[in-house]
């Protein structure tokens, strides 16, 4: 089955039922005839700009179409839901999130295109944020801490 069909199936699944993990989504897709690996599914989630909320994966604007960037949750919204704490190590920040929250936080951060961010790397509950220097890292740390609350 094609990527377009798979994306449509993913949109349909997350719009109609609570899907709380990538593995659960992968199993549901397999039952629908899609032979999908975790790596492919991870790319699909990123391309569809799904985010993980308290009830599981959700579409960015309720219909799965990314016609306007304003439909994306803001970094502040994502951090208030997933962010736990931020630690600084030289010019790098380590942002701790709830389990499964790192991907949507890193995606929101990348989407914001912050000048203090050279790049991000997301695990499951940790985002590594690389900044140009210690001063900018400290400034960003303070802003992120405010957003976390």
N, C-alpha and C positions, 0 to 999 in steps of 0.2 A: 504494500500500500504506500501511497505517496506521502511526502512530507505535509502537503496541504491537507490531505485527509486526516493525518495524525494530529495536526494542529487543530483541526476542526473538532476531532474527538476529544482532545484535551480541553478545549474551550467548553464543550458540551458537558464534560464530566465535572469540571470545577464550578460551572454555573448551576448545576442541578443537585450535586451532592457534596457533602463535606469530605475533602481529601486532605488528610493531615500530614502526609509524608510523600517523598518521591517514590519510595518503594511501594506504597499503597497505590499511587497513580500508575506506576509501571505495571503492577499486577492487574489493575483494572483495564489497562490498554491491551495487555496480553490476552485477557479474556475476550476482548473485542476484536482480536485477530491481528494486532500490531506487535511485531517482534521488535522490541525496543530495548536498547541497552541503557544503563544508568547515565553514561556519558551523553548519549543522544538526547535523553529526556532532560538532562540538565541544560543542554543547549536550547532545547525547545522551550523550557521554562523561561530562560533568559530572553529568547527571541519574542516570546509572547508577553514578556514583561509581567509575568505573574508575580504576585507577592504573597507571602505567607502571613496571614492574620491569625487572630485568636481561634477562628473556626476552620483553619486550614488554608489551602491555596485559594486565591481569588484573582479575578480578572482586574486589570488596572482601572477600567471605567465601567465595569458591569456588562460589557458586550464583547470584549475581546478585540475590539478594533482600536488601533492606536492613532486615530485621526488627529488628536490634539495632545501635545505634551502635557497640557494642564490637567489631564485626567490622571496623570501619574501621581501617586502619593508623594508628598514632599519629604525631604530628608528629615525635617523636624517631626512629621507625622510618623514616619517609619521608626525613628529613634525613640519616640515616646512609647511606642508599642514593644520594641524589641531590645533597645539599648539598656545595658546594666551599668557598665563603668568603662572608663578610659584610662589607660596607663601610658606614660611617655617613656621612651628609651631613645635618647639622643634625638635624631630627626624622624623617628618613627613612633607611631601610636598603635597601641593594641586596644581594639574596641571589643569588649566582651558583650555578647548578646544572649538572648534566650536561645534555647536549643532550636536550630533551624532558622534562626533569624539573621545570620551573617550574610547570606546571599541577597536578600532584599535590601539590607542596609548598604552593602557595597554597591548594589545596582543604583540605589537612590543617590549615593554619594557620587558615583561616576556620572550620573545624569545631571547633577547639579554643576559639574565642571568647575569645582572650587580651585582657585589659584594656589592654595596651600597644599593641594594634593597632586603628587607626581603620579601615584598609582595606588591601587588597592588589590589585596588578595584575600579572598573569603574562604573560610572553612565552613564548619557547621554552626559553631557558636562564637567564632573569633574572626575579626577583620583586622588585617595588617594594613595600616595606612602609612605610606611613605611620603614624607614632606621634603622640600628642598633643603631646609635647615632647622636647627633647634628652635629658633625664635618663632618661625611659622608653625612648627609643630605645637609649641606651647599655646599660641594664639588659637589654633584649631581645637586643641584639647579643651580649652576653656569654653569655646562655642559649643562643642559637642556635649560637654557636661551640662551646659544650660539646657540644651535640647532634650537630654535624657531626663532631666528634672530632679 
